[in-house]
Amino acid sequence: MGMLMYAGLFLFSFLLSLLLTPAAGRLSWKLKKVDEPGGLKTHLTPTPRLGGAAIFVSFIFPLVLARLVPEYFLAGQKITLHFFTWGIKGIGGILVGAGIIFLLGLVEDLKGLSILTRFLGQTTAAVILLLCTIKIRFLPGEFLNDLVSILWVVGLTNAFNIIDILDGLAGGVAFIASAVFFLLSVTAGHYYSGLIAVALAGSILGFLRYNFPRAKIFMGDSGSLCLGFILSGLAMSEQYTLNNRLAVLAPLLVLATPVFETLFVVVMRLRGRKPVFYGSFDHFPLRLVRSGWSKNKTVLFIYAVAAILGTLAFLTTRLGFVSTALIYLFVLAAVLWSAWRLSIVKVD
């Protein structure tokens, strides 16, 4: 499969997102689904919140079209993408589950849902990944692999919702992660995962044109939850390398930013004897803002960190066991130090 196909899919998703995002904004205003400033909101003016619809359609439509319209690739080989087959045994579980998560988030954006309903829906989508053989495989015992897979999917799905706290933050981190997963997939020869990643990257980049800086539209739950789900599935869909056993943890580095944010918030709220689902300013990006950083500087800094961690993730798939272990030890030390420094920033 040639790079021309990837480039075309990326460009198609990107341009479609550029066109659909303003339309989603107009629909938000028409339906009066607008985020008002105040409370925990950091924006200053009313902002439409249905941008996730533009991301999802721009992601899924080019992939479906690629299935329906066979392409001649750069290598001269005619390939049909078996979308139906994907849905039974392969990577298509990500697409089916993403549709469920998108609809779940859209209902949340339009009407609201109970926490129980949200988690039941997310668990259902996670089980679909298991049925499509997309799951963690390196733990001892099938039950443990399945259980941790479900926890990973549900946790990361919500992690992107939690980190969607500043203009452009969740989208930019998701774009970097999808770009790294694309690189990991194509270098390992896993072409279908590469298609998923590149279509996602294009749809996010088009949306970011309107989301950062000074967002004109938000992605809402339909966007943040869907991004988290797709990336959690991509993280489990491949064996990235045979160079060393530790490289199986590479996706954890790629997605370390939302994972860190989620764990940090949970620990801070438990320490403060607050409910885990209690809304507050204890998110680590908001702590950086409280310490004197501008919002844009904070977002750009987190982009840089995500890019560095993604680069390290790629290196772990190319290096030996000892070098990879040293990378993980360095990252762990940096994470613990950062958590301590952030924890002393006053937010109340």
DRENDO-1510 file (C-alpha; in Angstrom, 1 decimal, always signed):
<recs>
REC; n; res; u; v; w
REC; 1; MET; +0.0; +0.0; +0.0 .
REC; 2; GLY; +1.7; +3.2; -1.1 .
REC; 3; MET; +2.0; +6.5; +0.8 .
REC; 4; LEU; -0.2; +8.1; -1.9 .
REC; 5; MET; -3.2; +6.4; -0.5 .
REC; 6; TYR; -2.4; +7.6; +3.0 .
REC; 7; ALA; -1.8; +11.1; +1.8 .
REC; 8; GLY; -5.1; +11.2; -0.1 .
REC; 9; LEU; -7.0; +9.8; +2.8 .
REC; 10; PHE; -5.5; +12.4; +5.2 .
REC; 11; LEU; -6.2; +15.3; +2.8 .
REC; 12; PHE; -9.8; +14.1; +2.2 .
REC; 13; SER; -10.4; +13.9; +6.0 .
REC; 14; PHE; -8.8; +17.2; +6.6 .
REC; 15; LEU; -10.7; +19.1; +3.9 .
REC; 16; LEU; -14.0; +17.5; +4.9 .
REC; 17; SER; -13.4; +18.5; +8.5 .
REC; 18; LEU; -12.6; +22.1; +7.4 .
REC; 19; LEU; -15.9; +22.2; +5.7 .
REC; 20; LEU; -18.1; +20.4; +8.2 .
REC; 21; THR; -16.8; +22.1; +11.4 .
REC; 22; PRO; -18.3; +25.5; +10.7 .
REC; 23; ALA; -21.6; +23.7; +9.7 .
REC; 24; ALA; -21.6; +21.9; +13.0 .
REC; 25; GLY; -21.1; +25.3; +14.7 .
REC; 26; ARG; -24.1; +26.8; +12.9 .
REC; 27; LEU; -26.2; +23.7; +13.8 .
REC; 28; SER; -25.2; +24.2; +17.5 .
REC; 29; TRP; -26.4; +27.7; +17.5 .
REC; 30; LYS; -29.7; +26.7; +15.8 .
REC; 31; LEU; -30.3; +24.0; +18.4 .
REC; 32; LYS; -29.1; +26.3; +21.2 .
REC; 33; LYS; -26.5; +23.8; +22.2 .
REC; 34; VAL; -23.9; +26.3; +23.4 .
REC; 35; ASP; -21.4; +26.3; +26.3 .
REC; 36; GLU; -21.9; +29.4; +28.4 .
REC; 37; PRO; -18.9; +30.8; +30.3 .
REC; 38; GLY; -18.8; +30.6; +34.1 .
REC; 39; GLY; -18.2; +28.0; +36.7 .
REC; 40; LEU; -15.4; +25.5; +35.7 .
REC; 41; LYS; -15.5; +26.8; +32.1 .
REC; 42; THR; -12.4; +28.7; +31.0 .
REC; 43; HIS; -13.8; +30.4; +27.9 .
REC; 44; LEU; -15.1; +33.9; +27.9 .
REC; 45; THR; -17.9; +33.9; +25.4 .
REC; 46; PRO; -20.8; +31.5; +24.5 .
REC; 47; THR; -19.3; +28.7; +22.2 .
REC; 48; PRO; -21.1; +26.0; +20.2 .
REC; 49; ARG; -20.2; +22.5; +21.3 .
REC; 50; LEU; -21.2; +20.0; +18.6 .
REC; 51; GLY; -17.8; +20.0; +16.8 .
REC; 52; GLY; -17.5; +16.3; +17.6 .
REC; 53; ALA; -20.0; +15.6; +14.8 .
REC; 54; ALA; -17.7; +17.1; +12.2 .
REC; 55; ILE; -14.7; +15.1; +13.5 .
REC; 56; PHE; -16.6; +11.8; +13.5 .
REC; 57; VAL; -18.1; +12.2; +10.0 .
REC; 58; SER; -14.8; +13.4; +8.6 .
REC; 59; PHE; -13.1; +10.4; +10.1 .
REC; 60; ILE; -15.6; +7.7; +9.1 .
REC; 61; PHE; -16.8; +8.8; +5.7 .
REC; 62; PRO; -13.5; +8.7; +3.9 .
REC; 63; LEU; -12.8; +5.2; +5.3 .
REC; 64; VAL; -16.2; +3.9; +4.2 .
REC; 65; LEU; -15.6; +5.5; +0.7 .
REC; 66; ALA; -12.3; +3.8; +0.5 .
REC; 67; ARG; -14.1; +0.5; +1.0 .
REC; 68; LEU; -16.7; +1.2; -1.6 .
REC; 69; VAL; -14.3; +2.6; -4.2 .
REC; 70; PRO; -11.3; +0.3; -4.9 .
REC; 71; GLU; -8.1; +2.2; -5.4 .
REC; 72; TYR; -4.9; +1.6; -7.4 .
REC; 73; PHE; -2.1; +2.1; -5.0 .
REC; 74; LEU; +1.4; +3.5; -5.6 .
REC; 75; ALA; +2.8; +0.0; -5.8 .
REC; 76; GLY; +0.5; -0.8; -8.7 .
REC; 77; GLN; -1.5; -3.4; -6.7 .
REC; 78; LYS; -5.3; -3.2; -6.7 .
REC; 79; ILE; -6.6; -3.6; -3.1 .
REC; 80; THR; -10.1; -3.6; -1.8 .
REC; 81; LEU; -10.5; -2.6; +1.8 .
REC; 82; HIS; -12.8; -5.3; +3.3 .
REC; 83; PHE; -14.9; -3.1; +5.6 .
REC; 84; PHE; -17.4; -5.8; +6.4 .
REC; 85; THR; -14.6; -8.3; +7.2 .
REC; 86; TRP; -13.1; -5.6; +9.5 .
REC; 87; GLY; -16.3; -5.4; +11.4 .
REC; 88; ILE; -16.3; -9.2; +12.1 .
REC; 89; LYS; -12.8; -10.0; +13.1 .
REC; 90; GLY; -10.4; -7.1; +12.7 .
REC; 91; ILE; -9.9; -3.4; +13.0 .
REC; 92; GLY; -13.5; -2.6; +12.0 .
REC; 93; GLY; -14.4; -3.2; +15.7 .
REC; 94; ILE; -12.9; +0.3; +16.3 .
REC; 95; LEU; -15.2; +1.8; +13.7 .
REC; 96; VAL; -18.3; +0.1; +15.0 .
REC; 97; GLY; -17.5; +0.9; +18.6 .
REC; 98; ALA; -16.6; +4.5; +17.7 .
REC; 99; GLY; -20.1; +4.9; +16.2 .
REC; 100; ILE; -21.6; +3.8; +19.5 .
REC; 101; ILE; -19.4; +6.1; +21.5 .
REC; 102; PHE; -20.2; +9.0; +19.2 .
REC; 103; LEU; -23.9; +8.5; +19.5 .
REC; 104; LEU; -23.5; +8.2; +23.3 .
REC; 105; GLY; -21.6; +11.5; +23.4 .
REC; 106; LEU; -24.0; +13.2; +21.1 .
REC; 107; VAL; -27.0; +12.4; +23.3 .
REC; 108; GLU; -24.9; +13.7; +26.3 .
REC; 109; ASP; -24.3; +16.9; +24.4 .
REC; 110; LEU; -27.9; +17.3; +23.4 .
REC; 111; LYS; -29.8; +16.1; +26.4 .
REC; 112; GLY; -27.5; +14.7; +29.1 .
REC; 113; LEU; -27.0; +11.2; +30.4 .
REC; 114; SER; -26.5; +9.6; +33.8 .
REC; 115; ILE; -23.1; +8.4; +34.7 .
REC; 116; LEU; -24.3; +4.8; +34.8 .
REC; 117; THR; -25.7; +5.0; +31.2 .
REC; 118; ARG; -22.4; +6.5; +30.0 .
REC; 119; PHE; -20.3; +3.7; +31.5 .
REC; 120; LEU; -22.7; +1.0; +30.3 .
REC; 121; GLY; -22.5; +2.3; +26.8 .
REC; 122; GLN; -18.7; +2.6; +26.9 .
REC; 123; THR; -18.4; -0.9; +28.3 .
REC; 124; THR; -20.5; -2.2; +25.5 .
REC; 125; ALA; -18.2; -0.6; +22.9 .
REC; 126; ALA; -15.2; -2.1; +24.7 .
REC; 127; VAL; -16.7; -5.5; +24.6 .
REC; 128; ILE; -17.2; -5.1; +20.8 .
REC; 129; LEU; -13.5; -4.6; +20.5 .
REC; 130; LEU; -12.9; -7.9; +22.4 .
REC; 131; LEU; -15.3; -9.7; +20.1 .
REC; 132; CYS; -13.3; -8.3; +17.2 .
REC; 133; THR; -10.1; -9.7; +18.7 .
REC; 134; ILE; -8.8; -6.2; +19.6 .
REC; 135; LYS; -7.5; -6.4; +23.1 .
REC; 136; ILE; -4.5; -6.6; +25.4 .
REC; 137; ARG; -2.6; -9.9; +25.1 .
REC; 138; PHE; +0.6; -9.8; +27.2 .
REC; 139; LEU; -0.9; -10.4; +30.6 .
REC; 140; PRO; -1.2; -13.9; +32.1 .
REC; 141; GLY; -4.6; -15.4; +31.6 .
REC; 142; GLU; -7.4; -14.7; +29.1 .
REC; 143; PHE; -9.8; -13.3; +31.8 .
REC; 144; LEU; -7.2; -10.8; +33.0 .
REC; 145; ASN; -6.4; -9.6; +29.5 .
REC; 146; ASP; -10.1; -9.1; +28.8 .
REC; 147; LEU; -10.7; -7.3; +32.1 .
REC; 148; VAL; -7.8; -4.9; +31.7 .
REC; 149; SER; -8.7; -4.3; +28.1 .
REC; 150; ILE; -12.2; -3.1; +29.1 .
REC; 151; LEU; -10.7; -0.9; +31.9 .
REC; 152; TRP; -8.2; +0.5; +29.4 .
REC; 153; VAL; -10.8; +1.4; +26.8 .
REC; 154; VAL; -13.3; +2.9; +29.3 .
REC; 155; GLY; -10.6; +4.7; +31.2 .
REC; 156; LEU; -8.9; +6.2; +28.1 .
REC; 157; THR; -12.3; +7.1; +26.5 .
REC; 158; ASN; -13.0; +9.3; +29.6 .
REC; 159; ALA; -9.4; +10.5; +29.9 .
REC; 160; PHE; -9.8; +12.6; +26.7 .
REC; 161; ASN; -13.0; +14.0; +28.1 .
REC; 162; ILE; -11.2; +15.0; +31.3 .
REC; 163; ILE; -8.3; +16.6; +29.4 .
REC; 164; ASP; -10.6; +18.6; +27.2 .
REC; 165; ILE; -10.3; +21.6; +29.5 .
REC; 166; LEU; -8.5; +24.2; +27.4 .
REC; 167; ASP; -8.9; +25.4; +23.8 .
REC; 168; GLY; -7.2; +23.0; +21.4 .
REC; 169; LEU; -5.8; +20.7; +24.2 .
REC; 170; ALA; -7.6; +17.4; +23.7 .
REC; 171; GLY; -7.6; +17.8; +19.9 .
REC; 172; GLY; -3.9; +18.6; +19.7 .
REC; 173; VAL; -2.9; +15.7; +22.0 .
REC; 174; ALA; -5.1; +13.4; +20.0 .
REC; 175; PHE; -3.6; +14.6; +16.7 .
REC; 176; ILE; -0.1; +13.9; +17.9 .
REC; 177; ALA; -1.1; +10.5; +19.2 .
REC; 178; SER; -2.8; +9.5; +16.0 .
REC; 179; ALA; +0.3; +10.7; +14.0 .
REC; 180; VAL; +2.6; +8.5; +16.2 .
REC; 181; PHE; +0.3; +5.5; +15.9 .
REC; 182; PHE; +0.3; +6.0; +12.1 .
REC; 183; LEU; +4.1; +5.9; +12.1 .
REC; 184; LEU; +4.2; +2.9; +14.4 .
REC; 185; SER; +1.7; +1.1; +12.2 .
REC; 186; VAL; +3.2; +1.6; +8.8 .
REC; 187; THR; +6.8; +0.9; +10.0 .
REC; 188; ALA; +5.5; -2.4; +11.4 .
REC; 189; GLY; +3.6; -3.2; +8.1 .
REC; 190; HIS; +0.1; -2.9; +9.7 .
REC; 191; TYR; -1.5; -1.0; +6.9 .
REC; 192; TYR; -5.2; -1.0; +8.0 .
REC; 193; SER; -4.3; +0.5; +11.4 .
REC; 194; GLY; -2.4; +3.2; +9.5 .
REC; 195; LEU; -5.5; +4.1; +7.5 .
REC; 196; ILE; -7.5; +4.5; +10.8 .
REC; 197; ALA; -4.8; +6.6; +12.3 .
REC; 198; VAL; -4.3; +8.9; +9.3 .
REC; 199; ALA; -8.0; +9.5; +8.8 .
REC; 200; LEU; -8.3; +10.4; +12.4 .
REC; 201; ALA; -5.4; +12.8; +12.2 .
REC; 202; GLY; -6.9; +14.6; +9.2 .
REC; 203; SER; -10.3; +15.0; +10.8 .
REC; 204; ILE; -8.7; +16.4; +14.0 .
REC; 205; LEU; -6.4; +18.8; +12.2 .
REC; 206; GLY; -9.3; +20.3; +10.2 .
REC; 207; PHE; -11.3; +20.8; +13.5 .
REC; 208; LEU; -8.3; +22.4; +15.2 .
REC; 209; ARG; -8.4; +25.2; +12.7 .
REC; 210; TYR; -11.5; +26.4; +14.6 .
REC; 211; ASN; -10.7; +25.1; +18.0 .
REC; 212; PHE; -7.3; +26.7; +18.7 .
REC; 213; PRO; -6.4; +29.4; +19.6 .
REC; 214; ARG; -9.5; +31.1; +21.0 .
REC; 215; ALA; -12.0; +28.3; +20.1 .
REC; 216; LYS; -14.9; +29.2; +17.9 .
REC; 217; ILE; -16.3; +25.7; +18.5 .
REC; 218; PHE; -15.9; +22.9; +21.0 .
REC; 219; MET; -15.8; +19.2; +20.3 .
REC; 220; GLY; -18.2; +18.3; +23.1 .
REC; 221; ASP; -18.5; +14.9; +24.6 .
REC; 222; SER; -19.3; +13.4; +21.2 .
REC; 223; GLY; -15.8; +14.4; +20.1 .
REC; 224; SER; -13.6; +13.8; +23.2 .
REC; 225; LEU; -15.1; +10.4; +24.1 .
REC; 226; CYS; -14.9; +9.3; +20.5 .
REC; 227; LEU; -11.2; +10.3; +20.2 .
REC; 228; GLY; -10.4; +8.5; +23.4 .
REC; 229; PHE; -12.1; +5.3; +22.2 .
REC; 230; ILE; -10.5; +5.2; +18.8 .
REC; 231; LEU; -7.0; +5.8; +20.2 .
REC; 232; SER; -7.5; +3.2; +22.9 .
REC; 233; GLY; -8.5; +0.7; +20.2 .
REC; 234; LEU; -5.5; +1.6; +18.0 .
REC; 235; ALA; -3.2; +1.1; +21.0 .
REC; 236; MET; -4.4; -2.5; +21.4 .
REC; 237; SER; -4.7; -3.4; +17.7 .
REC; 238; GLU; -1.0; -4.1; +16.9 .
REC; 239; GLN; +2.1; -5.9; +17.9 .
REC; 240; TYR; +4.6; -3.0; +17.5 .
REC; 241; THR; +7.9; -4.8; +17.5 .
REC; 242; LEU; +9.7; -8.0; +18.3 .
REC; 243; ASN; +12.9; -6.2; +19.4 .
REC; 244; ASN; +12.1; -6.3; +23.1 .
REC; 245; ARG; +9.3; -7.3; +25.4 .
REC; 246; LEU; +9.0; -3.9; +27.0 .
REC; 247; ALA; +8.0; -2.3; +23.7 .
REC; 248; VAL; +4.5; -3.6; +24.3 .
REC; 249; LEU; +4.1; -0.6; +26.6 .
REC; 250; ALA; +4.8; +1.9; +23.8 .
REC; 251; PRO; +1.1; +3.0; +23.5 .
REC; 252; LEU; +1.3; +4.0; +27.2 .
REC; 253; LEU; +3.9; +6.6; +26.3 .
REC; 254; VAL; +2.0; +7.8; +23.3 .
REC; 255; LEU; -1.1; +8.4; +25.4 .
REC; 256; ALA; +0.7; +9.3; +28.6 .
REC; 257; THR; -0.7; +12.9; +28.7 .
REC; 258; PRO; -4.4; +12.0; +29.1 .
REC; 259; VAL; -3.5; +9.0; +31.3 .
REC; 260; PHE; -1.4; +11.2; +33.6 .
REC; 261; GLU; -4.2; +13.8; +33.7 .
REC; 262; THR; -6.8; +11.3; +34.7 .
REC; 263; LEU; -4.7; +9.6; +37.4 .
REC; 264; PHE; -3.6; +13.0; +38.7 .
REC; 265; VAL; -7.1; +14.3; +39.0 .
REC; 266; VAL; -8.3; +11.1; +40.7 .
REC; 267; VAL; -5.5; +11.1; +43.3 .
REC; 268; MET; -5.9; +14.8; +44.0 .
REC; 269; ARG; -9.6; +14.5; +44.6 .
REC; 270; LEU; -9.2; +11.4; +46.8 .
REC; 271; ARG; -6.6; +13.2; +48.8 .
REC; 272; GLY; -8.9; +16.2; +49.2 .
REC; 273; ARG; -11.7; +13.8; +50.2 .
REC; 274; LYS; -13.8; +14.9; +47.2 .
REC; 275; PRO; -15.9; +12.6; +45.0 .
REC; 276; VAL; -14.0; +11.4; +41.9 .
REC; 277; PHE; -16.6; +12.9; +39.6 .
REC; 278; TYR; -16.6; +16.2; +41.4 .
REC; 279; GLY; -15.8; +19.1; +39.1 .
REC; 280; SER; -13.0; +21.4; +40.2 .
REC; 281; PHE; -9.9; +23.2; +39.0 .
REC; 282; ASP; -7.5; +20.5; +40.0 .
REC; 283; HIS; -6.7; +19.5; +36.4 .
REC; 284; PHE; -2.9; +19.7; +35.8 .
REC; 285; PRO; -3.3; +22.1; +32.8 .
REC; 286; LEU; -5.3; +24.5; +35.0 .
REC; 287; ARG; -2.6; +24.2; +37.7 .
REC; 288; LEU; -0.1; +25.4; +35.1 .
REC; 289; VAL; -2.3; +28.3; +34.3 .
REC; 290; ARG; -2.8; +29.1; +38.0 .
REC; 291; SER; +1.0; +29.1; +38.4 .
REC; 292; GLY; +1.3; +32.0; +35.9 .
REC; 293; TRP; +1.4; +30.4; +32.5 .
REC; 294; SER; -0.9; +31.7; +29.7 .
REC; 295; LYS; -3.5; +29.3; +28.3 .
REC; 296; ASN; -1.8; +29.2; +24.9 .
REC; 297; LYS; +1.7; +28.6; +26.4 .
REC; 298; THR; +0.2; +25.8; +28.6 .
REC; 299; VAL; -1.4; +24.0; +25.6 .
REC; 300; LEU; +1.8; +24.4; +23.4 .
REC; 301; PHE; +3.9; +23.0; +26.2 .
REC; 302; ILE; +1.7; +20.0; +26.6 .
REC; 303; TYR; +1.8; +19.5; +22.8 .
REC; 304; ALA; +5.6; +19.5; +23.1 .
REC; 305; VAL; +5.6; +17.0; +25.9 .
REC; 306; ALA; +3.2; +14.7; +24.0 .
REC; 307; ALA; +5.4; +14.9; +20.9 .
REC; 308; ILE; +8.5; +14.0; +23.0 .
REC; 309; LEU; +6.8; +11.1; +24.6 .
REC; 310; GLY; +5.6; +9.9; +21.2 .
REC; 311; THR; +9.1; +10.0; +19.9 .
REC; 312; LEU; +10.3; +8.0; +22.9 .
REC; 313; ALA; +7.5; +5.5; +22.2 .
REC; 314; PHE; +8.8; +5.0; +18.6 .
REC; 315; LEU; +12.4; +4.6; +19.9 .
REC; 316; THR; +11.3; +1.9; +22.3 .
REC; 317; THR; +10.2; -0.2; +19.3 .
REC; 318; ARG; +13.6; +0.1; +17.7 .
REC; 319; LEU; +16.0; -0.2; +20.7 .
REC; 320; GLY; +17.0; -3.2; +22.8 .
REC; 321; PHE; +15.7; -4.2; +26.2 .
REC; 322; VAL; +18.2; -2.3; +28.4 .
REC; 323; SER; +17.8; +1.0; +26.4 .
REC; 324; THR; +14.0; +0.7; +26.5 .
REC; 325; ALA; +14.0; +0.0; +30.2 .
REC; 326; LEU; +16.1; +3.2; +30.8 .
REC; 327; ILE; +13.6; +5.2; +28.8 .
REC; 328; TYR; +10.7; +4.0; +30.9 .
REC; 329; LEU; +12.6; +4.7; +34.1 .
REC; 330; PHE; +13.4; +8.2; +33.0 .
REC; 331; VAL; +9.8; +8.9; +32.0 .
REC; 332; LEU; +8.5; +7.4; +35.3 .
REC; 333; ALA; +10.9; +9.7; +37.3 .
REC; 334; ALA; +9.8; +12.7; +35.3 .
REC; 335; VAL; +6.1; +11.9; +35.9 .
REC; 336; LEU; +6.6; +11.5; +39.6 .
REC; 337; TRP; +8.5; +14.7; +39.9 .
REC; 338; SER; +5.9; +16.6; +37.8 .
REC; 339; ALA; +3.1; +15.2; +39.8 .
REC; 340; TRP; +4.7; +16.4; +43.0 .
REC; 341; ARG; +5.4; +19.9; +41.6 .
REC; 342; LEU; +1.9; +20.2; +40.3 .
REC; 343; SER; +0.3; +19.0; +43.5 .
REC; 344; ILE; +1.7; +22.0; +45.5 .
REC; 345; VAL; +0.0; +24.5; +43.2 .
REC; 346; LYS; -3.0; +26.0; +45.0 .
REC; 347; VAL; -6.2; +25.8; +43.0 .
REC; 348; ASP; -8.9; +26.9; +45.5 .
</recs>
